[in-house]
């Protein structure tokens, strides 16, 4: 377990970097394990049938977008709890967590309806009736586990805010390890029934969702570190004042998540007219981008907790030091990753495809990914540090202008306007959007933290 109780005012940027790194690495492992779920589904269904693979690709994209949009709202519990811990108010932590659970249950209803009735979303693209039927069946199964997923995402944000990241790693490793054999058995009918294809994957996903949820409950109930908080010693019904604070923080965070995810996932729809090779090449680089993003995201989540504790204690020197340490750590690691990506581009792409045309498209795009790693790290760390300071509305506006305005709008112009850059236009615009977001969010964070110097320490 990490050491969230380390003194906030302890001197030294190096010590702060070590504290953040100690909390971030289990988060990174947990996130990579979670990504492994979709990789497992893709690999297993890729050998089962093209229609089932297409269904999990389309349905999985919708499912992840719904979860991440809701998870952004639920993540509001992290800065709230971090502030309470920093302020020395442990008695207020249990009510805050239970209010977040109420929010999760409220979000579950519209989210489940969206998965059960995905017609308006599916109408945005064209697919065969068989693929659509399989996609609907897959999403219908996932809807049954969605309430537990949202409750778990609340638990996820809560324990990260306290610095307890290792239980998340263990739960993710267990569920991913279970999903591989169970999904394989259900997809190919090795449990005595008929081969289920994508439906088998959906059933396996619901099963491991239950396992993950139960793991989270067991930790909340039995953890010695959490026992003094009395998390469930009494029931706290919905309280509007507490709910309002979490929604005030969480709604902009959820919309920011939605904007950032959609800005990259919608590119695949917008470039479909350019042919299967272009879409496939883009998909390879997009999957690498999602993988590399896990590193600055893990550092950012750990940094949010440290910044939030400093802000809650009114120890602004500690908050500034935590933000700076997280920024340095993520920037250095992202620069290293960008360099390695540039040097190993050809063997990486070769591992994904043997099609020379697809590989040529991917190699033409991978330079953008290598180039923008630093700016992606800066904008991610700045955004999460601002969340630790309970500043979420302006970052949402910055994300919207950067990712939808510059990224998607500018990408369309570069791809299909006079420059006629094709898919490279979207990646060039995405790079520009990350540079803009890094500059604006970094500047906003500097102003927020600089203003705290006027407050008496």
N, C-alpha and C positions, 0 to 999 in steps of 0.2 A: 504494500500500500504506500502511496506517496505521502508526503509530509505537509499537509495543508496547514498545520499549526506552526510552521516555521515562522519566526518573527518577521512581520511585514517590514519593519524598519531596519532589518539586518543589512549591513553595507555590502556593496560590491555587485557590479553588473555580472561578473562571472558566476557568482553564487546564484543569482536570479536565473541566469541561463540554465544552470544545472537543475534548479527546481522545476522550471518549465519543461525541460527535456525529460526529467524523470516522470512527470505526469503525462507528457505527450506521447511517449513511445507505446504505452499500452493502448492509448486511444487509436494510434495509427494501426496497430495490429488488429484491433477490433474492427476498424473500418475496412481494412484490406480483407479480413475474413468475411465481412458482410458483402463486399464486392464479389468475393468468390462464389456466392450463391448464384448470381446471374451468370458467371462464367461456367459454373457447373451445368446450369440449365441449358446454356447455349451449346456446350460441348456434347451433352447427352442427346439433345433434340436434333443437333446437326447430323447425327448418325441415324436418327429415327425417321425424319421426313421433313421436307422443305416447308410444308404447310404448317406443321406444328412449330417449327423454328420461327417462321414468320409471325405466328400468333403470339409466341412468348416475347418476341422482339417488340411488337406493337403493344401488347398488353403490359409487358414489363415496363416500357417507357411511361405509359399512363400511370401505372401503379407507383413508380418511383416519384413521378412529378407530384402526385397527390400526397404521398407520404412526406416528401420534403417541404411542400408548402405548409402542411399542418405542423410538421416538426419545427419549422421556423417560429410559428406562433407559440408552440409549447416550450421552446427554448428560453422563453422569457423567464421561466423559473430560475434559470442559472444566474443572471445578474441579480435577481431579487434575493436569492438565497446567499449568494456571495456577499452582497451588501449587509445582510443580516448577520452573517458570520463575522464579517469585519467589524461590525458595530457592536459585537458582543451581545447579541439578542437571540440566543438559541431557542428560547421559548416561542419565538415567532416563526421558526422554521417549519414546524409541523403544519400549522395552518396554511402557510404559503404552499407547501407541497400538495396538500389536499385540495386547495383551490385549483392548482394546475391539473390535478386529476379530473376535477369537474370540467375544466375547459376541454381536456382530451375527450371526455365522454360526449360533450356537446358537439365537438367537431366530428366525432365518429359518424353521426347520423347523416349529414350531407355528404361526407366522404364516401360512406358505404353506398348511398343512393347513386353517386356518380359512377361507382364501379358496377353496380347492378344494372344501371341504365346508361351505358356509354355511347348511345347513338349519336348525340351531337358531336362528340369528339371523333368518333370513327368516320363521320361524314366529311371530315376535313381531308381525308385521303381516300384512295381507291384501292380496293382489295377484292379478291374473289369471295363468293358467298361462303365457301368452305373455310377460308381463313378467318372471315368475320365471325362465323359461328364458333370456331375454336377460340377466338379471342374473347368473345362474350362469355363462353363457358369458363375460361381461365380467370377472367376478372370477377365473375360471379362467385367462384370459389374463394378468391383472395378477399372478397368483401367480408366473409365470415370471420376472418382473422384480423381485420383492420382495427377494430376497437382495441384489441390487445396490443397491436403494434403501436398505436398512439399512446397507450398507457406506458408501454415500455420506453418509448421515446421521451416521455416525461421523466421516467426514472433515469434514463441515460443522461439527460441534461442536469438533473438534480445531483447525481453522484459525482459528475464531472465538476460541478460547481464547488463541491466539498473536497475535491482532489482525490476521490476514490475511483481511479480509472481502471485498476487491475481486475475487479470483478467483471467489468464490461468486456474486457479482453477474453477472460475465461468463458463467459457465456457465449460470446461470438464464436470462439473456437469450437465449443461443444456443438452448437447448433449447425455450424457449417460441416463439421465432421459427420453429424447425423444425416444431413440433407443429401450428401453424395450417395450413400448406399440406398437410402429410402427412395429418393427420386429415381435412381437407376432401376430399382426393383419395380416401382409402380409404372414407370414409362414403358418398360419392356415386358411387363406381366410376369415377373419372376416370383410373385407371391401367390401364384396359383390362379389368378384371374386373367382377364384379357389385357393385352397391352393398352395402356391408357394415354400414352403420348403426353401432350401438354396438360391434360387433366391430371395425370399422375404427378407432374411437377407442381401443379396447384395444390393438390392434396398434401404433398410433402411440405410445401411452404407453410400451409396452415398448421401442420403438425409441429414444425420447429418454432413457429411463432408462439404456440402454446408453451413449448419447453422454455423458450427464452423469457416469456412473461413469468412463468413459475420461478425461474432462476432469479429474476429481479425481485419478486415478492419474498422469496426465501432470504435474500440478502438484506432487504429492508427490515425484515422481522427479526433476523438472528444476528445481524452484525453488532459486535461489541462496540465498535466505534460510533454507531448510530443510536445505540440504546439510550444514551442520556437525552436524546432529542425527543423521545416519546412520540414517535411519528404517528402511531396508531393507538395511543393510549385513550384517545377520545375522538369521536367523529366531529369534524368541523363542516357544517353545511355551507352551501354557497354563500359568500359574503360579497356584496356588490363592491365595496371599497377595495377589497383585495383582488377581486376579479378584474375590476377596472384598471388597476395598475398593471396586471399581467397582460391584459389585452392592449393597453396603451403602448406597452413595449413590444408585445408579440406580434400584433397585426402588421406593423411595418417590417419586422424581421421576416415574417412569413412571406410577405409580398416581395421582399428582396430576394429570398430564396427562389421564389417562383420566377422572378425576372431573370436571375442568373442562370437557372437551369434551362428555362425555355429559350433563352438567347442562343444556346448551343444546340439544344435538341431540335429546334425548329429549322436549323440550317439543313438538316437531312431532308425535310419536306420541300424546302425551297430549291434544292439543287436536283431534285428527282428528274427534272426534265433533261439534265445533262447526261444521263445514261447510268447504267448499272455499275460500270467501272469507276466512274467518278464518285458515286455514292459509296461504293465499297472502300475506295481509297480514303475518302473522308472518314468513314466509320473506323478504320484502323487508327488514324491519328486521333480521332475523338476519344477512342477507348484508352489510348496512351495518356491523353490529357486528363481524363477522369482519374486514372491511376496516379499520376504525378500530383494531382491536386490534393490527394489525401494527406501528403506531408505538411504543406502549410496549413491545411485545415486542422490537423491534429494539434499543431503548435498554437494555432489561433484559439482553439477551444480551451487549452490549458492556460493561455495568456488571459483570456476573458476572466477566468476564475481568480487569477492573481490580481488583475486590475480591479475587479469588482470588490475583492476583499480590502484592497487599499483604499478604494473610494468609500466603502462602507465605514471604514475606520477613520475617515477624513485624513488619512495618511497619504497625502497626494504625492509626496516624494516616492513612496513605495509604488503607487499606481504608475507614475511616470517611468520608474525604473523597470517595472514589469512590462510595460508597453515597449520600451526600448529594447529590453532583453529578448522579448518575443520577436520583434522586428529583425534584430540582428541574426537570431538563430534561424528564422525562416528564410531570410534573404540569402544567407551563406549557403544553406542546404539547397535552396532552389537554384542558385548559381551553379553549384556542383552538379545537380541533376540536369540542368540545361546543357552544360558542357558534355556530360556523359551521353546525353541523348543525341547531341550533334555528332559525336564521335562514333556512336554505335547505331546510327540510323539505318544503314543498309541491312545488317544482320537482324535488327529488330523487325523491320518490315518483312524480310524474308521468312521470319518465323510465323507471320500472319498469313502470307499468301505466296503462291507460286506463279500467279498471273502477272505477266510482265507489265501489262497496261495498268492494272490496279496498283502494282508496286510503284510505277512511275508517278502516278497521282499522289500516292502517300508520301513518297520521297520529296515531291515538290512542295508538300504542305508542312512537313515535319520541321523545317527551318523556322517557321512561324512559332511553333510550339516551343522550340528550344529558346527562341529569342524572348518570349514574353514571360518566362518563368519568374524572373525577378519582380516584374510588375504585378503578376498575379499574387505573389507572396505578400507584397506590400499592401495591396488593396484588401486582401483577406485579413491580414493582421490588423490593419487600421480599422476595418469594419468591426471586427470582433472586440477590439480594444474599446471602441466607441460604445458597443453594447455593454461592456463592463462598466462604462460610465453612465449607463442608462440613456444613451443618445442613439435613437433608432430612426427617427423620421427623416432627417436630412440625409443620412446614408441611403435610405430607401429611394429618395429622389435622385441622388447621384447614381445609384445603380440603374434606375430606370432610364435616365438620360444616356448613360454610358452604354449599357448593354442593348437596350432596345433602339435607342436613337442612333448612336454611332455604330454599334455592332451589327444589328439587323438592318436598320435603314441604310447606313453607309455600305454595308456588305451587299445589299441588293443593287445599289448604284454601281459599285465597283464590279460586281459580277455581270450585270446585264445592261448597264449604262454604257456611255462612251468608252470607259476604260476596257470593258469586255474582258475582265480577268478570269471569268468563270468562278469555280469554287475557291480559287486562291483569293478572290476578292473578299469573300466572307471571312477567311482567315486573316487577311490583312486588316480588315475592319475590326475583327475581334481583338487583334493585337492592339490596335489604336484605342479600342474601348477600355482595355485593361490599363493602358498607360494613363488614360484620362481618369479612370476610377482611382488609380493609385495616387495620382497628383491631388485630386480633389479630396479623397478620404484622408490621405496623409496630411494635407493641409488643415482639414477640419479637426483631425485628432491633435495636431500641434496646437491649434488655437484653443481647443477645449482644455488640454493639459496645461498650456501656458496661462490660461485664465486662473487655474487653481493656485498659481504661485502667489496670487494676491490674497488668498485665504490664509489666515493664520494657521500654522502647522500645530 
